[in-house]
């Protein structure tokens, strides 16, 4: 293994702790959702807002947070984001109503959007040597990918043994420790003059939120309702406006030149589609375990140990795999493995047993996911100019968070369409979950298609150019 000196290890620990905290909090309440729904009388479709209030604020404001880091200094914005995230975690932990819970979860997402964009930028500045950077990105990617399943396990344990609120309060000592360490160890980056692209930020976050709201309204009330069509129309119009604004803005939060590279644009789109499918499983599988197999929150959290264990194990193999086979081959293999595991899992029914019908597919999915995040991250940061490093790292996280929220919104529409078409029963609920998980497999398959279409022609062009130069 490549050794990293003490200061760099501490910096990497701070960066990974931040990433783990914000990713973990996107999933820590999932295993508690059935309990939250029962106590607050929230439907399955509307329960997604407990997740989406956090994810949409997080993903929608990430690019503005990245721009703030460029202008005001990344270490400063990292500290501000961690402080606000710690405060928001306290407020979420004390929430006594559904409305207050959703508002404070959105506040938590805003804080994460301020802190997170600086992490990859600081990582890129700190680890400049190729092998060190590969190892650092492997650790970062493993945390990004496995943080959701860790959240499921931890959330299930805390919900059954104490309370889901404890998961929020755990952020407080971690946040305080990071605030103490940041000024001592993290370097401040150079500040740039400029202004904030507020119109770009507003059109992007409201546009994505409107799309998600439209899909969830379709799940709850049907596609023909005025509010559904209006929300979807507003979302599309605002996202188109966002592209036009970014093309004309002097200092856009999303420089469109980042998409000039086939590798980068393919990595952003592929990651988005992969998360559309992969993250949705963290919602549907616990619902199946608790509502069909009668697992407790604690048991459904532990059920994700196969996924998490294999994914973390892949973290140690990834540097060797990348060195031996290259990013592209490992990425394609990982996506294929993830498709196999997800498709197998989609065959569950009310008669399924946890072993082997769920246990083995989770193992396979953990292996596939563990092979995907590092190559996507590496491609997303490839050949990025230093002035765009914050925006590029922000786009990686935007792809992850918006993919998570939009994919879940689409698949909850599929779930509700199947589930409400017959008399409620465990058998029918299980069938609706099965169809939704097959939708996850479709998303991951499209991600594979994007990688093949975007990356293979570019690779052949490079090989031809090399032969011509020789």
C-alpha positions in Angstrom: 0.0 0.0 0.0 1.2 3.6 -0.7 2.0 5.4 2.5 0.7 8.9 3.1 2.3 11.2 5.6 0.6 12.1 8.9 -0.7 15.6 7.8 -2.1 14.2 4.6 -3.8 11.3 6.5 -5.4 13.8 8.9 -6.6 15.9 5.9 -8.0 12.8 4.3 -9.7 11.8 7.5 -11.4 15.2 7.8 -12.6 15.0 4.2 -13.8 11.4 4.5 -15.6 12.2 7.8 -17.5 15.1 6.2 -18.4 12.9 3.2 -19.5 10.0 5.4 -21.6 12.3 7.6 -23.5 13.9 4.7 -24.0 10.7 2.7 -24.9 8.7 5.8 -27.6 11.2 6.7 -29.2 10.8 3.3 -30.0 7.2 4.4 -30.0 7.0 8.2 -33.7 7.6 8.4 -34.7 5.1 5.7 -35.1 2.1 8.1 -37.0 4.4 10.4 -39.5 5.5 7.7 -42.2 2.9 8.4 -42.1 3.9 12.1 -42.2 7.6 11.2 -45.0 7.0 8.7 -47.1 5.2 11.3 -46.6 7.8 14.1 -47.0 10.9 11.8 -49.7 9.3 9.5 -47.6 9.8 6.3 -48.3 7.7 3.2 -45.6 5.6 1.5 -45.4 8.1 -1.4 -45.1 11.1 0.9 -42.6 9.4 3.1 -40.1 10.0 0.2 -40.1 13.7 1.2 -38.2 12.8 4.4 -35.4 11.8 2.0 -36.0 14.3 -0.8 -36.2 17.4 1.4 -32.6 16.7 2.4 -31.4 15.3 -1.0 -33.0 18.1 -3.1 -31.6 20.9 -1.0 -28.3 19.2 -1.0 -28.1 18.4 -4.7 -29.8 21.5 -5.9 -27.5 23.9 -4.0 -24.2 22.0 -4.4 -23.1 24.1 -7.4 -23.8 27.3 -5.6 -21.8 26.0 -2.6 -18.9 25.1 -5.0 -19.0 28.7 -6.4 -19.0 30.1 -2.8 -15.8 28.0 -2.1 -14.1 29.4 -5.2 -14.9 33.0 -4.2 -14.7 33.0 -0.4 -12.2 30.2 0.1 -12.9 26.5 0.3 -11.7 26.0 3.9 -13.9 28.8 5.1 -17.0 27.4 3.4 -16.1 24.0 4.6 -16.1 25.2 8.2 -19.4 27.2 7.7 -21.1 24.2 6.2 -20.0 21.9 9.0 -21.2 24.4 11.6 -24.6 24.7 10.0 -24.9 21.0 9.5 -24.2 20.4 13.2 -26.9 22.9 14.1 -29.4 21.4 11.6 -28.8 17.9 13.0 -29.8 19.1 16.4 -33.0 20.7 15.1 -33.9 17.5 13.1 -33.3 15.4 16.2 -35.8 17.5 18.2 -38.5 17.6 15.4 -42.0 17.0 16.8 -44.0 17.3 13.6 -43.8 16.2 10.0 -43.6 19.9 8.8 -40.8 20.8 11.1 -39.0 17.6 10.2 -39.1 18.4 6.5 -38.0 22.0 7.0 -35.0 21.0 9.2 -34.1 18.2 6.8 -34.0 20.8 4.0 -31.8 23.1 6.2 -29.5 20.1 6.8 -29.3 19.6 3.0 -28.4 23.3 2.5 -25.6 23.0 5.0 -24.3 19.8 3.3 -24.3 21.7 0.0 -22.0 24.4 1.5 -19.5 22.0 3.0 -19.3 19.1 0.5 -18.1 20.8 -2.7 -14.8 21.7 -1.0 -14.0 18.1 -0.1 -13.0 16.8 -3.5 -11.3 20.1 -4.4 -9.2 20.0 -1.2 -8.5 16.3 -1.9 -7.3 17.2 -5.4 -5.0 20.0 -4.1 -3.6 17.8 -1.3 -2.9 14.6 -3.3 -1.2 15.5 -6.5 0.9 12.4 -7.0 -1.0 9.9 -9.1 -0.8 6.8 -6.9 -1.6 8.8 -3.7 -4.5 10.4 -5.5 -5.8 7.0 -6.7 -5.7 5.7 -3.1 -7.4 8.8 -1.7 -10.1 8.8 -4.3 -10.7 5.1 -3.7 -11.3 5.7 0.0 -13.5 8.7 -0.8 -15.5 6.8 -3.3 -15.9 3.8 -1.0 -17.4 6.1 1.7 -19.6 7.8 -0.9 -21.0 4.5 -2.1 -21.2 2.6 1.2 -22.3 5.5 3.4 -25.9 4.9 2.4 -25.9 1.3 3.5 -24.1 2.2 6.7 -26.8 4.7 7.3 -29.4 2.0 6.9 -27.7 -0.3 9.4 -27.1 2.4 11.9 -30.6 3.9 11.5 -32.2 0.5 12.0 -30.1 -0.3 15.2 -30.9 3.1 16.7 -34.6 3.1 15.8 -35.1 -0.3 17.5 -32.8 0.2 20.5 -33.2 3.9 21.3 -34.7 6.3 18.8 -34.0 7.5 15.2 -33.3 10.9 16.7 -30.0 9.6 18.1 -28.6 9.3 14.6 -28.9 13.1 14.2 -27.3 13.8 17.6 -24.3 11.7 16.7 -23.4 14.3 14.2 -22.8 16.9 16.9 -19.5 15.6 18.5 -18.2 14.7 15.0 -19.0 18.2 13.7 -17.4 19.9 16.7 -14.3 17.7 16.3 -14.0 18.7 12.6 -14.4 22.4 13.4 -11.5 22.2 15.8 -9.3 20.3 13.4 -10.1 22.3 10.2 -8.1 25.5 10.9 -5.2 23.5 12.1 -4.8 21.1 9.2 -6.7 22.1 6.1 -5.0 24.6 3.8 -6.9 27.6 2.6 -7.3 27.8 -1.2 -6.8 30.9 -3.3 -9.8 33.1 -3.4 -11.1 34.4 -6.7 -13.0 37.6 -7.4 -16.5 37.2 -8.9 -20.1 37.0 -8.2 -22.7 34.4 -7.4 -24.9 33.0 -10.2 -28.1 33.2 -8.2 -30.4 32.8 -11.2 -28.6 29.6 -12.2 -28.9 28.3 -8.7 -32.6 29.1 -8.3 -33.6 27.7 -11.7 -31.7 24.5 -11.1 -32.9 23.8 -7.6 -36.5 24.8 -8.2 -36.5 22.9 -11.5 -35.3 19.6 -10.0 -37.6 20.0 -7.0 -40.6 20.6 -9.3 -39.8 17.5 -11.3 -39.6 15.4 -8.2 -42.8 16.9 -6.8 -44.5 16.1 -10.1 -43.5 12.5 -10.0 -44.5 12.1 -6.4 -47.9 13.8 -7.1 -48.3 11.4 -10.0 -47.7 8.5 -7.6 -50.2 9.8 -5.1 -52.9 11.3 -7.4 -52.3 10.2 -10.9 -50.8 11.7 -14.1 -53.9 13.6 -15.2 -54.1 15.9 -12.2 -53.5 19.6 -12.8 -50.8 19.9 -10.0 -48.9 16.9 -11.5 -48.8 18.3 -15.0 -48.1 21.9 -13.8 -45.2 20.7 -11.6 -43.6 18.6 -14.4 -44.0 21.5 -16.9 -42.4 24.0 -14.5 -39.5 21.6 -13.9 -38.8 21.1 -17.6 -39.1 24.8 -18.4 -36.8 25.9 -15.5 -34.1 23.3 -16.3 -34.1 24.5 -19.9 -33.8 28.1 -18.7 -30.9 27.0 -16.4 -28.9 25.8 -19.5 -29.5 29.1 -21.3 -28.5 31.0 -18.2 -25.3 29.1 -17.8 -24.4 29.5 -21.4 -24.6 33.3 -21.1 -23.5 33.9 -17.5 -20.0 35.5 -17.1 -19.3 33.3 -14.0 -21.7 30.4 -14.1 -22.0 27.9 -11.3 -21.9 25.2 -13.9 -19.4 26.1 -16.6 -20.7 24.3 -19.7 -17.1 23.7 -20.8 -17.0 20.9 -18.2 -19.2 18.9 -20.6 -16.8 19.4 -23.6 -15.0 16.2 -22.6 -16.7 13.0 -23.5 -15.2 11.3 -20.4 -16.4 13.9 -18.0 -19.9 14.3 -19.4 -20.3 10.5 -19.7 -19.1 10.2 -16.1 -21.7 12.7 -14.8 -24.6 11.2 -16.8 -23.5 7.6 -16.0 -23.2 8.3 -12.3 -26.6 10.1 -12.3 -28.3 7.1 -13.9 -26.5 4.6 -11.7 -27.7 6.4 -8.5 -31.2 6.6 -9.9 -31.3 2.9 -9.7 -28.9 2.1 -6.8 -30.1 4.5 -4.2 -33.8 3.6 -4.7 -33.0 0.1 -3.4 -32.2 1.7 0.0 -35.8 2.8 0.1 -37.6 -0.3 -1.3 -35.7 -3.1 0.3 -36.3 -2.0 3.9 -40.0 -1.5 3.0 -40.1 -5.1 1.8 -38.3 -6.5 4.8 -40.5 -4.7 7.3 -43.9 -4.8 5.6 -43.6 -8.3 4.0 -41.1 -10.3 6.0 -42.0 -8.6 9.3 -38.4 -7.6 10.1 -37.8 -5.0 12.8 -35.9 -1.8 11.9 -32.9 -3.3 13.6 -33.1 -6.5 11.5 -33.7 -4.6 8.3 -30.6 -2.5 9.0 -28.5 -5.5 9.6 -29.8 -7.1 6.4 -27.6 -4.6 4.5 -24.4 -5.9 6.0 -23.7 -8.2 3.0 -23.8 -5.1 0.7 -21.8 -2.9 3.0 -19.1 -5.5 3.8 -18.4 -6.5 0.2 -18.4 -2.8 -0.9 -15.8 -1.9 1.7 -13.8 -5.0 0.8 -13.7 -3.8 -2.8 -12.1 -0.5 -1.5 -8.9 -2.5 -0.9 -8.9 -4.2 -4.2 -9.8 -1.2 -6.4 -6.2 0.4 -6.6 -4.9 -3.0 -7.8 -7.8 -3.5 -10.2 -7.4 0.0 -11.7 -3.7 -0.5 -12.1 -4.1 -3.9 -13.7 -7.2 -3.3 -15.9 -7.7 0.4 -16.1 -10.7 2.5 -15.0 -12.9 1.8 -18.0 -12.8 -2.0 -17.9 -13.4 -2.0 -14.1 -16.3 0.4 -14.5 -18.0 -1.7 -17.2 -17.5 -4.9 -15.2 -18.9 -3.2 -12.1 -22.0 -2.0 -13.9 -22.7 -5.5 -15.3 -22.3 -7.1 -11.9 -24.6 -4.5 -10.4 -27.2 -5.2 -13.1 -27.0 -9.0 -12.4 -27.5 -8.5 -8.6 -30.4 -6.0 -9.0 -32.2 -8.1 -11.6 -31.9 -11.1 -9.3 -33.2 -9.2 -6.4 -36.2 -8.0 -8.4 -37.5 -11.6 -8.4 -38.5 -11.4 -4.8 -42.1 -12.3 -3.7 -44.1 -12.6 -0.5 -42.8 -16.2 -0.3 -39.1 -15.2 -0.5 -36.7 -15.9 2.3 -33.9 -13.5 3.2 -31.4 -16.2 2.4 -30.7 -16.8 -0.4 -33.1 -14.7 -2.4 -32.0 -11.4 -0.8 -28.7 -12.1 0.9 -26.8 -13.3 -2.3 -28.1 -10.5 -4.6 -27.0 -7.9 -2.0 -23.6 -9.4 -2.0 -23.4 -9.2 -5.8 -24.8 -5.6 -5.8 -22.2 -4.6 -3.2 -19.4 -5.9 -5.4 -20.7 -4.1 -8.4 -21.3 -0.8 -6.6 -17.8 -1.0 -5.1 -16.3 -1.1 -8.6 -18.3 1.8 -10.0 -17.7 4.9 -7.8 -13.9 5.2 -8.1 -13.9 5.2 -11.9 -16.8 7.5 -12.2 -15.1 9.9 -9.8 -11.8 9.7 -11.6 -13.4 10.3 -15.0 -15.4 13.2 -13.6 -12.2 15.0 -12.4 -10.1 14.1 -15.5 -8.3 17.0 -17.2 -10.1 19.7 -15.2 -8.6 23.2 -15.1 -7.8 24.4 -11.6 -10.3 27.2 -11.9 -13.1 24.6 -12.5 -12.0 22.1 -9.8 -14.8 23.2 -7.4 -17.5 23.1 -10.1 -16.3 19.7 -11.3 -16.3 18.2 -7.8 -19.7 19.9 -7.2 -21.1 18.3 -10.4 -20.0 14.8 -9.2 -22.0 15.3 -6.0 -24.9 16.9 -7.9 -25.1 13.8 -10.2 -25.2 11.6 -7.0 -27.8 13.6 -5.1 -30.1 14.5 -8.0 -29.9 11.0 -9.3 -30.9 9.6 -5.9 -33.9 11.9 -5.5 -35.2 11.8 -9.1 -34.7 8.1 -9.4 -36.6 7.5 -6.2 -39.4 9.8 -7.3 -39.8 8.0 -10.6 -39.7 4.5 -9.1 -42.2 5.5 -6.3 -44.5 6.4 -9.1 -44.1 2.9 -10.5 -44.6 1.4 -7.0 -47.8 3.3 -6.4 -49.2 2.5 -9.8 -48.8 -1.2 -9.2 -49.7 -1.2 -5.5 -53.0 0.7 -5.7 -54.3 -1.4 -8.6 -55.6 -4.2 -6.4 -56.8 -5.0 -2.8 -53.9 -4.4 -0.4 -52.1 -7.5 0.7 -48.6 -8.6 1.5 -48.5 -10.5 -1.9 -49.5 -7.4 -3.8 -47.1 -5.1 -1.9 -44.2 -7.5 -2.6 -45.1 -7.5 -6.3 -45.1 -3.7 -6.4 -41.6 -3.7 -4.7 -40.4 -6.3 -7.2 -41.5 -4.2 -10.2 -39.9 -1.1 -8.7 -36.6 -2.9 -8.2 -36.7 -4.1 -11.8 -37.0 -0.3 -12.6 -33.7 0.1 -10.6 -32.1 -2.5 -12.9 -33.3 -0.6 -15.9 -31.7 2.6 -14.7 -28.4 0.8 -14.1 -28.6 -0.8 -17.5 -29.0 2.6 -19.1 -26.0 3.8 -17.2 -24.0 1.0 -18.7 -25.2 2.0 -22.2 -24.1 5.6 -21.6 -20.6 4.4 -20.6 -20.3 2.2 -23.7 -21.5 4.9 -26.0 -19.6 7.8 -24.5 -16.3 6.1 -23.5 -15.5 3.4 -26.1 -15.5 5.8 -29.2 -13.3 8.2 -27.2 -10.9 5.4 -26.3 -10.6 4.3 -30.0 -9.9 7.9 -31.1 -7.1 8.1 -28.6 -5.6 4.8 -29.8 -5.8 5.9 -33.5 -4.2 9.2 -32.6 -1.4 7.3 -30.8 -0.8 5.1 -33.8 -0.7 8.0 -36.2 1.8 9.9 -34.0 4.0 6.8 -33.9 
